[in-house]
């Protein structure tokens, strides 16, 4: 058995890692990659905050989906989520 919050957290970490790899491949080298991250996270913090609100809500939704899957029968869960 596992904690549903751990599964959601690891899924988000994997998505973050894949996103960083794609950005690194687009930048071409490490210097441009670090500059890109610095410019987008630290010089414009309001944009990062605006993007973090839907991300936090998405994580909460994923946790609730795992809770629903553990407490509902499979057919009831499928009918309610579609």
N, CA and C of each residue as an Amber inpcrd file, in Angstrom:
protein
   246
   0.8400000  -1.1810000   0.0000000   0.0000000   0.0000000   0.0000000
   0.8850000   1.2440000   0.0000000   0.4000000   2.3060000  -0.5160000
   1.1360000   3.5570000  -0.5990000   0.2050000   4.7020000  -0.2310000
   0.8090000   5.8310000   0.0890000   0.0240000   7.0280000   0.3620000
  -0.3090000   7.7140000  -0.9630000  -1.5450000   8.1240000  -1.1070000
  -1.9410000   8.7720000  -2.3560000  -1.2090000  10.0930000  -2.5430000
  -0.9280000  10.7890000  -1.4510000  -0.2050000  12.0560000  -1.5840000
   1.2080000  11.8340000  -2.1090000   1.8220000  10.7110000  -1.7620000
   3.1550000  10.3940000  -2.2790000   3.1010000  10.1310000  -3.7780000
   2.0830000   9.4310000  -4.2320000   1.9410000   9.1640000  -5.6720000
   1.7410000  10.4550000  -6.4460000   0.9170000  11.3540000  -5.9320000
   0.6790000  12.6340000  -6.6000000   1.9610000  13.4660000  -6.6030000
   2.6590000  13.4960000  -5.4740000   3.8990000  14.2660000  -5.3840000
   4.9420000  13.7500000  -6.3660000   5.1220000  12.4410000  -6.4310000
   6.1130000  11.8870000  -7.3530000   5.7240000  12.1150000  -8.8130000
   4.4420000  12.0900000  -9.1180000   4.0060000  12.3950000 -10.4840000
   4.3590000  13.8320000 -10.8420000   4.1630000  14.7550000  -9.8970000
   4.4990000  16.1570000 -10.1480000   6.0150000  16.3530000 -10.2730000
   6.7950000  15.6340000  -9.4940000   8.2570000  15.7230000  -9.5870000
   8.7320000  15.2030000 -10.9400000   8.1390000  14.1250000 -11.4090000
   8.5080000  13.5800000 -12.7160000   8.1530000  14.5670000 -13.8210000
   6.9730000  15.2030000 -13.7260000   6.5940000  16.2100000 -14.7280000
   7.5450000  17.4010000 -14.7070000   7.9610000  17.8100000 -13.5160000
   8.9260000  18.9150000 -13.4010000  10.2500000  18.5390000 -14.0420000
  10.7300000  17.3350000 -13.7740000  12.0000000  16.8830000 -14.3410000
  11.9340000  16.8260000 -15.8630000  10.8480000  16.2740000 -16.4010000
  10.7010000  16.1890000 -17.8620000  10.6360000  17.5860000 -18.4730000
   9.9220000  18.5000000 -17.8190000   9.8330000  19.8680000 -18.3200000
  11.2000000  20.5420000 -18.3290000  11.9750000  20.3600000 -17.2710000
  13.3120000  20.9520000 -17.2220000  14.2280000  20.3610000 -18.2890000
  14.0930000  19.0760000 -18.5570000  14.8990000  18.4550000 -19.6180000
  14.5310000  19.0370000 -20.9810000  13.2450000  19.2310000 -21.2330000
  12.8120000  19.8050000 -22.5180000  13.3220000  21.2410000 -22.6550000
  13.2230000  22.0260000 -21.5820000  13.7280000  23.4030000 -21.6300000
  15.2300000  23.4090000 -21.8550000  15.9440000  22.4960000 -21.2000000
  17.3910000  22.4190000 -21.3900000  17.7360000  22.0730000 -22.8380000
  16.9890000  21.1470000 -23.4290000  17.2450000  20.7800000 -24.8290000
  16.9650000  21.9470000 -25.7770000  15.9580000  22.7580000 -25.4530000
  15.6580000  23.9150000 -26.2950000  16.6940000  25.0150000 -26.1430000
  17.2490000  25.1750000 -24.9380000  18.2470000  26.2240000 -24.7110000
  19.5880000  25.8750000 -25.3400000  19.9440000  24.6190000 -25.3150000
  21.1830000  24.2140000 -25.9710000  22.3680000  24.0190000 -25.0550000
  22.5830000  24.9210000 -24.1020000  23.6970000  24.7450000 -23.1830000
  23.2750000  25.1360000 -21.7610000  24.1310000  24.8470000 -20.8140000
  23.7930000  25.0530000 -19.4120000  23.6720000  26.5230000 -19.0560000
  24.4980000  27.3570000 -19.6430000  24.4580000  28.7920000 -19.3160000
  23.1270000  29.4140000 -19.7310000  22.6930000  29.1370000 -20.9530000
  21.4140000  29.6760000 -21.4160000  20.2410000  29.1000000 -20.6180000
  20.3610000  27.8350000 -20.2180000  19.3250000  27.1980000 -19.4170000
  19.1820000  27.8930000 -18.0660000  20.2910000  28.1540000 -17.3980000
  20.2530000  28.8250000 -16.0900000  19.7400000  30.2540000 -16.2460000
  20.1670000  30.9500000 -17.2830000  19.6710000  32.2970000 -17.5250000
  18.1740000  32.3090000 -17.8040000  17.7060000  31.3430000 -18.5520000
  16.2750000  31.2460000 -18.8440000  15.4740000  31.0430000 -17.5630000
  15.9240000  30.1100000 -16.7230000  15.2220000  29.8570000 -15.4600000
  15.2650000  31.0760000 -14.5550000  16.4220000  31.7210000 -14.4770000
  16.5510000  32.9060000 -13.6250000  15.6370000  34.0270000 -14.1040000
  15.6260000  34.2660000 -15.4070000  14.8040000  35.3440000 -15.9580000
  13.3080000  35.0860000 -15.7700000  12.8940000  33.8260000 -15.8600000
  11.4690000  33.5340000 -15.7700000  10.9770000  33.3260000 -14.3450000
  11.8350000  32.9910000 -13.4120000  11.3920000  32.7490000 -12.0430000
  11.6670000  33.9170000 -11.1200000  12.8330000  34.5200000 -11.2390000
  13.2400000  35.5140000 -10.2470000  13.0210000  36.9560000 -10.6810000
  13.0970000  37.2420000 -11.9600000  12.8860000  38.6190000 -12.3950000
  11.4070000  38.9480000 -12.5680000  10.5580000  37.9330000 -12.6960000
   9.1230000  38.1400000 -12.8390000   8.3710000  37.1930000 -11.8910000
   8.4360000  37.4650000 -10.5720000   7.8170000  36.5230000  -9.6230000
   6.2990000  36.4830000  -9.6990000   5.6510000  37.5600000 -10.1360000
   4.1910000  37.5450000 -10.2270000   3.7000000  36.5320000 -11.2630000
   4.4350000  36.3610000 -12.3380000   4.0540000  35.3700000 -13.3380000
   4.1560000  33.9640000 -12.7510000   5.1900000  33.7230000 -11.9570000
   5.3410000  32.4170000 -11.3180000   4.2230000  32.1720000 -10.3120000
   3.8250000  33.2070000  -9.5960000   2.7400000  33.0610000  -8.6220000
   1.4150000  32.7990000  -9.3410000   1.1940000  33.4940000 -10.4520000
  -0.0420000  33.2840000 -11.2170000  -0.1220000  31.8640000 -11.7690000
   1.0120000  31.2920000 -12.1390000   1.0210000  29.9230000 -12.6420000
   0.9470000  28.8980000 -11.5200000   1.3690000  29.2790000 -10.3240000
   1.3800000  28.3110000  -9.2300000  -0.0130000  28.0680000  -8.6600000
  -0.9180000  29.0270000  -8.7690000  -2.2700000  28.8420000  -8.2280000
  -2.9970000  27.6870000  -8.9280000  -3.0600000  27.6330000 -10.2560000
  -3.7010000  26.4680000 -10.8890000  -2.9510000  25.1650000 -10.6110000
  -1.6360000  25.2510000 -10.4720000  -0.8560000  24.0450000 -10.1900000
  -1.2100000  23.4660000  -8.8290000  -1.3520000  24.3180000  -7.8330000
  -1.7260000  23.8500000  -6.4960000  -3.1370000  23.2590000  -6.5200000
  -4.0440000  23.9010000  -7.2290000  -5.3990000  23.3700000  -7.3350000
  -5.4230000  22.0210000  -8.0510000  -4.5630000  21.8510000  -9.0410000
  -4.4710000  20.5790000  -9.7580000  -3.9570000  19.4780000  -8.8350000
  -2.9830000  19.7790000  -7.9960000  -2.4600000  18.7970000  -7.0480000
  -3.5480000  18.3990000  -6.0550000  -4.3170000  19.3530000  -5.5760000
  -5.4200000  19.0490000  -4.6610000  -6.4460000  18.1610000  -5.3600000
  -6.7570000  18.4640000  -6.6170000  -7.7040000  17.6530000  -7.3690000
  -7.1970000  16.2240000  -7.5240000  -5.9210000  16.0500000  -7.8230000
  -5.3680000  14.7040000  -7.9630000  -5.4330000  13.9390000  -6.6520000
  -5.1690000  14.6090000  -5.5390000  -5.2920000  13.9460000  -4.2420000
  -6.7250000  13.5070000  -3.9950000  -7.6860000  14.3560000  -4.3420000
  -9.0870000  13.9990000  -4.1550000  -9.5060000  12.8410000  -5.0580000
  -8.9340000  12.7460000  -6.2370000  -9.2270000  11.6180000  -7.1230000
  -8.7480000  10.3190000  -6.4870000  -7.5470000  10.3190000  -5.8990000
  -7.0510000   9.1220000  -5.2270000  -7.9310000   8.7640000  -4.0280000
  -8.3840000   9.7510000  -3.2880000  -9.2750000   9.4850000  -2.1580000
 -10.5860000   8.8880000  -2.6600000 -11.1220000   9.4230000  -3.7290000
 -12.3670000   8.8950000  -4.2930000 -12.1870000   7.4570000  -4.7740000
 -11.0400000   7.1610000  -5.3900000 -10.8020000   5.8030000  -5.8660000
 -10.7210000   4.8020000  -4.7190000 -10.2190000   5.2220000  -3.5770000
 -10.1040000   4.2930000  -2.4560000 -11.4270000   4.0920000  -1.7380000
 -12.3400000   5.0580000  -1.8140000 -13.5810000   4.9640000  -1.0540000
 -14.8040000   4.5760000  -1.8810000 -14.7000000   4.5940000  -3.1890000
 -15.8410000   4.2490000  -4.0370000 -15.5850000   2.9340000  -4.7570000
 -16.6640000   2.2860000  -5.1480000 -16.5260000   1.1150000  -6.0100000
 -16.0640000   1.5810000  -7.3890000 -15.4830000   0.6710000  -8.1430000
 -14.9150000   1.0640000  -9.4320000 -15.9740000   1.5780000 -10.4000000
 -17.1340000   0.9350000 -10.4280000 -18.1760000   1.3950000 -11.3620000
 -18.7160000   2.7610000 -10.9600000 -18.9100000   2.9770000  -9.6730000
 -19.3990000   4.2720000  -9.2050000 -18.3790000   5.3640000  -9.5060000
 -17.1070000   5.0650000  -9.3040000 -16.0590000   6.0410000  -9.5970000
 -16.0450000   6.3920000 -11.0830000 -16.1490000   5.4000000 -11.9520000
 -16.1200000   5.6520000 -13.3930000 -17.3270000   6.4790000 -13.8310000
 -18.4830000   6.1980000 -13.2870000 -19.6740000   6.9490000 -13.6670000
 -19.5760000   8.3870000 -13.1750000 -19.0700000   8.5770000 -11.9870000
 -18.9900000   9.9300000 -11.4020000 -17.9050000  10.8000000 -12.0120000
 -16.8600000  10.2010000 -12.5500000 -15.7750000  11.0190000 -13.1100000
 -15.9730000  11.3490000 -14.5690000 -16.9030000  10.7230000 -15.2350000
 -17.1090000  11.0190000 -16.6550000 -18.2390000  11.9300000 -16.8770000
